[in-house]
Amino acid sequence: FFIFRLSGVMLDRAEALWRLGRTGEAIPILNQLRARAYDPPRPFTGTLNEDAMLRERLAELMGEGKRRTDQI
């Protein structure tokens, strides 16, 4: 069976918003995840594109047996 983590679902939502062109709504979701993961928080800076989304997913789900190609 599959286990879904809240952070994975939030990343899915951020990616869906980005693909719909609603980047302004996607970045706060990424920043919420980053605030939890980094101390002190490191907000997302830069351009949100496919590579940036994959890097965020890789950093968040690293070590959980998920491969980068599974997320495309």
C-alpha positions in Angstrom: 0.0 0.0 0.0 1.0 3.6 -0.5 1.7 6.1 2.2 1.0 9.7 1.3 2.8 12.5 3.3 1.3 15.9 3.7 4.4 17.4 2.2 4.1 15.3 -0.9 0.5 16.4 -1.3 1.4 20.0 -0.8 4.2 19.7 -3.4 1.6 18.2 -5.8 -0.7 21.1 -5.2 2.1 23.7 -5.7 3.1 22.0 -9.0 -0.5 21.9 -10.2 -0.9 25.6 -9.4 2.3 26.4 -11.2 1.3 24.4 -14.3 -2.0 26.3 -14.3 0.0 29.6 -14.4 -0.9 30.5 -10.8 2.7 30.9 -9.6 1.6 33.5 -7.0 -0.4 30.8 -5.2 2.3 28.1 -5.6 5.2 29.9 -4.0 3.6 30.4 -0.5 3.0 26.6 -0.4 6.7 26.0 -1.1 7.7 28.6 1.5 5.4 26.9 4.1 7.3 23.6 3.4 10.7 25.3 3.6 9.8 27.1 6.8 9.2 23.7 8.4 12.3 22.0 6.9 14.9 24.7 7.4 16.1 26.5 10.6 16.3 29.4 10.0 13.6 29.4 7.2 15.0 29.9 3.7 12.2 31.2 1.5 12.1 30.2 -2.2 13.8 32.7 -4.4 14.3 32.5 -8.1 12.1 31.4 -11.0 9.6 28.7 -10.6 10.0 26.2 -13.4 9.9 22.4 -13.9 13.5 22.0 -12.7 12.9 24.1 -9.6 9.8 22.0 -8.8 11.8 18.8 -9.2 14.5 20.1 -6.9 12.0 21.0 -4.2 10.5 17.5 -4.5 13.9 15.9 -4.3 14.9 17.9 -1.3 11.7 17.2 0.6 11.3 13.5 -0.2 14.9 12.4 -0.3 15.6 9.2 1.5 12.1 7.8 1.1 12.7 5.4 -1.8 11.2 7.7 -4.4 13.2 8.3 -7.6 13.2 11.6 -9.4 11.7 10.0 -12.5 8.8 8.7 -10.5 7.6 12.3 -10.0 7.2 13.3 -13.6 
